[in-house]
């Protein structure tokens, strides 16, 4: 053993041994420095981030709560959040999603949240929530009394809100080297249970509707191959005897949305 070591030292000068030592040390340090990035990529694959967008009053937080299997707090249906909320869905297979619920109010906090999810730390996918004109009207900040808005006004507000979000999605998609997925979730389905097919078509690309035309414009801007679009009806309500959609059916709708997210994220 000592003879082998002696021969090695004779053949390799001290400067060579120093160089090899430096190379090994450098490799170890490089491996250690790359470890956090590998862990981050693994975590990102198992728990992709999903932006939940939409105008105020459409039920974004309620939907995120249902997807995260979390009980919504009291008053969620009446008071919209002015800050970005975070929810996490976990499964027994150590997979899931991190939901970032973007505020719906046109405020500085909303613009900051949009910048965060579409520019600073681009998300893996988007759930854009609409409500077929049945969004809960919100009072303007600083005013009192009940808010009122016609369905036509709410549909127009949806289109205006979508134009802002669609621009951000297109900007993110063209910068990405992999396709971006978008799910348009039509909430409050219990309010138009008999017209689900027609309503889903209204929000679908190629439908010729005002909203469908806007989705077509987004796909043209982003590149059709770089953006997949799904439209799914959901209901965060249900179970009441008078409800048009039973609790079981409402849960099935949410489960169908979760299953589609898993497919889009490569979990199944």
DAURWO-V353408 format. One record per backbone hydrogen bond with DSSP energy under -0.5 kcal/mol. NH is the residue of the N-H (numbers start at 1). CO is the residue of the C=O. E is the energy in kcal/mol with one decimal. If there is no record, write none. Layout:
NH&CO&E / NH&CO&E
This chain:
5&1&-1.9 / 6&2&-2.4 / 7&3&-2.5 / 8&4&-2.3 / 9&5&-2.1 / 10&6&-1.9 / 11&7&-2.5 / 12&8&-2.5 / 13&11&-0.6 / 16&13&-0.6 / 17&13&-2.0 / 18&14&-2.2 / 19&15&-1.9 / 20&16&-2.5 / 21&17&-2.4 / 22&18&-2.4 / 23&19&-2.3 / 24&20&-2.8 / 25&21&-2.6 / 26&22&-2.6 / 27&23&-2.4 / 28&24&-2.4 / 29&25&-2.6 / 30&26&-2.6 / 31&27&-2.4 / 32&28&-2.4 / 33&29&-2.7 / 34&30&-1.9 / 35&31&-1.1 / 36&32&-0.7 / 38&34&-2.2 / 39&35&-2.6 / 40&36&-2.4 / 41&37&-2.4 / 42&38&-2.3 / 43&39&-2.7 / 44&40&-2.5 / 45&41&-2.1 / 46&42&-2.0 / 47&43&-2.9 / 48&96&-0.7 / 50&98&-3.0 / 51&125&-2.3 / 52&100&-2.9 / 53&51&-0.7 / 53&127&-2.3 / 56&104&-0.7 / 58&55&-1.2 / 63&59&-2.1 / 64&60&-2.6 / 65&61&-2.5 / 66&62&-2.2 / 67&63&-2.6 / 68&64&-2.1 / 69&66&-1.1 / 70&65&-3.6 / 76&73&-1.5 / 78&75&-1.4 / 79&75&-2.2 / 80&78&-0.5 / 85&101&-1.8 / 87&99&-2.2 / 89&97&-2.7 / 90&88&-0.5 / 91&95&-1.8 / 94&91&-1.6 / 96&46&-2.6 / 97&89&-1.5 / 98&48&-2.4 / 99&87&-3.2 / 99&97&-0.6 / 100&50&-2.8 / 101&85&-3.3 / 101&99&-0.6 / 102&52&-2.2 / 102&100&-0.8 / 107&105&-2.1 / 111&107&-1.9 / 112&108&-2.4 / 113&109&-2.0 / 114&110&-2.5 / 115&111&-2.1 / 116&112&-2.0 / 117&113&-2.3 / 118&114&-1.8 / 119&115&-2.0 / 120&115&-2.6 / 121&116&-2.8 / 122&119&-0.6 / 123&117&-2.1 / 124&49&-2.1 / 125&49&-1.2 / 126&181&-1.8 / 127&51&-3.2 / 128&126&-0.6 / 128&183&-2.3 / 129&53&-3.1 / 129&127&-0.6 / 130&185&-2.5 / 134&131&-2.0 / 136&57&-2.7 / 143&140&-2.1 / 154&150&-2.1 / 155&151&-2.4 / 156&152&-2.0 / 157&153&-2.1 / 158&154&-2.2 / 159&155&-1.9 / 160&156&-2.0 / 161&157&-2.7 / 162&158&-2.8 / 163&159&-2.0 / 164&160&-1.2 / 165&161&-2.0 / 166&162&-3.5 / 167&163&-1.4 / 168&164&-1.3 / 169&165&-2.4 / 170&166&-2.6 / 171&167&-2.1 / 172&168&-2.0 / 173&169&-2.7 / 174&170&-2.1 / 175&171&-0.6 / 175&172&-0.8 / 176&172&-0.8 / 176&173&-0.9 / 180&226&-3.2 / 181&124&-0.8 / 182&228&-2.4 / 183&126&-2.9 / 184&182&-0.5 / 184&230&-3.4 / 185&128&-2.1 / 185&183&-0.8 / 186&184&-0.7 / 186&232&-2.5 / 187&130&-2.9 / 187&185&-1.0 / 189&234&-1.7 / 191&188&-2.3 / 192&189&-1.3 / 195&192&-1.8 / 196&193&-0.8 / 199&195&-2.5 / 200&196&-2.9 / 201&197&-2.0 / 202&198&-1.7 / 203&199&-1.3 / 204&201&-1.3 / 207&204&-1.3 / 212&202&-0.8 / 213&209&-2.8 / 214&210&-1.2 / 215&211&-2.0 / 216&212&-2.3 / 217&213&-2.1 / 218&214&-1.9 / 219&215&-2.3 / 220&216&-1.9 / 221&217&-2.2 / 222&218&-2.9 / 223&219&-1.9 / 226&223&-2.0 / 227&223&-0.5 / 227&224&-0.8 / 228&180&-2.0 / 230&182&-2.2 / 232&184&-2.3 / 234&186&-2.8 / 239&245&-0.9 / 243&240&-1.5 / 250&246&-2.6 / 251&247&-2.3 / 252&248&-1.9 / 253&249&-2.0 / 254&250&-1.9 / 255&251&-2.6 / 256&252&-2.2 / 257&253&-1.9 / 258&254&-2.5 / 259&255&-2.6 / 260&256&-2.0 / 261&257&-2.3 / 262&258&-2.1 / 263&259&-2.0 / 264&260&-2.6 / 265&261&-1.9 / 266&263&-1.1 / 267&262&-2.7 / 268&262&-0.9
